[in-house]
Amino acid sequence: MNGKSSGRKKNKMIHIWLPDDLHRKLKIKVAEERSKMQDWVHRLIEKELSDRTEERKNG
Protein backbone atom coordinates (compact mmCIF):
# COMPACT_ATOMS: atom_id res chain seq x y z
CA MET A 1 0.00 0.00 0.00
CA ASN A 2 1.23 3.50 -0.75
CA GLY A 3 0.15 5.10 2.55
CA LYS A 4 -2.77 6.96 0.99
CA SER A 5 -6.25 6.44 2.37
CA SER A 6 -8.61 4.63 0.04
CA GLY A 7 -11.60 6.37 1.59
CA ARG A 8 -13.11 3.08 2.75
CA LYS A 9 -14.09 2.65 6.36
CA LYS A 10 -12.32 -0.16 8.12
CA ASN A 11 -14.33 -2.54 10.27
CA LYS A 12 -13.21 -4.23 13.45
CA MET A 13 -14.65 -7.39 14.91
CA ILE A 14 -15.58 -7.99 18.52
CA HIS A 15 -16.74 -11.18 20.20
CA ILE A 16 -19.04 -11.26 23.19
CA TRP A 17 -20.21 -14.13 25.32
CA LEU A 18 -23.88 -14.11 26.35
CA PRO A 19 -25.77 -16.41 28.67
CA ASP A 20 -28.08 -18.75 26.75
CA ASP A 21 -31.26 -17.06 27.97
CA LEU A 22 -30.05 -13.58 26.96
CA HIS A 23 -28.97 -14.86 23.54
CA ARG A 24 -32.38 -16.46 23.05
CA LYS A 25 -34.16 -13.19 23.96
CA LEU A 26 -31.94 -11.24 21.57
CA LYS A 27 -32.57 -13.76 18.80
CA ILE A 28 -36.34 -13.39 19.26
CA LYS A 29 -36.11 -9.57 19.40
CA VAL A 30 -34.16 -9.26 16.14
CA ALA A 31 -36.44 -11.80 14.43
CA GLU A 32 -39.49 -9.74 15.44
CA GLU A 33 -37.81 -6.65 13.97
CA ARG A 34 -36.76 -8.59 10.87
CA SER A 35 -33.20 -7.57 11.53
CA LYS A 36 -29.87 -9.28 12.15
CA MET A 37 -28.07 -9.47 15.48
CA GLN A 38 -25.09 -7.71 13.94
CA ASP A 39 -27.22 -4.78 12.74
CA TRP A 40 -29.20 -4.55 16.00
CA VAL A 41 -26.10 -4.48 18.19
CA HIS A 42 -24.43 -1.99 15.83
CA ARG A 43 -27.41 0.38 16.09
CA LEU A 44 -27.52 -0.01 19.88
CA ILE A 45 -23.84 0.87 20.25
CA GLU A 46 -24.16 3.85 17.90
CA LYS A 47 -27.21 5.14 19.79
CA GLU A 48 -25.56 4.74 23.19
CA LEU A 49 -22.40 6.53 22.11
CA SER A 50 -24.38 9.28 20.37
CA ASP A 51 -26.55 9.82 23.47
CA ARG A 52 -23.46 10.12 25.66
CA THR A 53 -21.88 12.61 23.27
CA GLU A 54 -25.04 14.73 23.40
CA GLU A 55 -25.06 14.58 27.22
CA ARG A 56 -21.51 15.90 27.31
CA LYS A 57 -22.37 18.73 24.93
CA ASN A 58 -25.43 19.73 26.95
CA GLY A 59 -23.97 19.12 30.40
C-alpha positions as CSV (number, residue, x, y, z in Angstrom):
1,M,0.0,0.0,0.0
2,N,1.2,3.5,-0.8
3,G,0.1,5.1,2.5
4,K,-2.8,7.0,1.0
5,S,-6.3,6.4,2.4
6,S,-8.6,4.6,0.0
7,G,-11.6,6.4,1.6
8,R,-13.1,3.1,2.7
9,K,-14.1,2.6,6.4
10,K,-12.3,-0.2,8.1
11,N,-14.3,-2.5,10.3
12,K,-13.2,-4.2,13.4
13,M,-14.7,-7.4,14.9
14,I,-15.6,-8.0,18.5
15,H,-16.7,-11.2,20.2
16,I,-19.0,-11.3,23.2
17,W,-20.2,-14.1,25.3
18,L,-23.9,-14.1,26.3
19,P,-25.8,-16.4,28.7
20,D,-28.1,-18.8,26.7
21,D,-31.3,-17.1,28.0
22,L,-30.0,-13.6,27.0
23,H,-29.0,-14.9,23.5
24,R,-32.4,-16.5,23.1
25,K,-34.2,-13.2,24.0
26,L,-31.9,-11.2,21.6
27,K,-32.6,-13.8,18.8
28,I,-36.3,-13.4,19.3
29,K,-36.1,-9.6,19.4
30,V,-34.2,-9.3,16.1
31,A,-36.4,-11.8,14.4
32,E,-39.5,-9.7,15.4
33,E,-37.8,-6.7,14.0
34,R,-36.8,-8.6,10.9
35,S,-33.2,-7.6,11.5
36,K,-29.9,-9.3,12.1
37,M,-28.1,-9.5,15.5
38,Q,-25.1,-7.7,13.9
39,D,-27.2,-4.8,12.7
40,W,-29.2,-4.5,16.0
41,V,-26.1,-4.5,18.2
42,H,-24.4,-2.0,15.8
43,R,-27.4,0.4,16.1
44,L,-27.5,0.0,19.9
45,I,-23.8,0.9,20.2
46,E,-24.2,3.8,17.9
47,K,-27.2,5.1,19.8
48,E,-25.6,4.7,23.2
49,L,-22.4,6.5,22.1
50,S,-24.4,9.3,20.4
51,D,-26.6,9.8,23.5
52,R,-23.5,10.1,25.7
53,T,-21.9,12.6,23.3
54,E,-25.0,14.7,23.4
55,E,-25.1,14.6,27.2
56,R,-21.5,15.9,27.3
57,K,-22.4,18.7,24.9
58,N,-25.4,19.7,27.0
59,G,-24.0,19.1,30.4
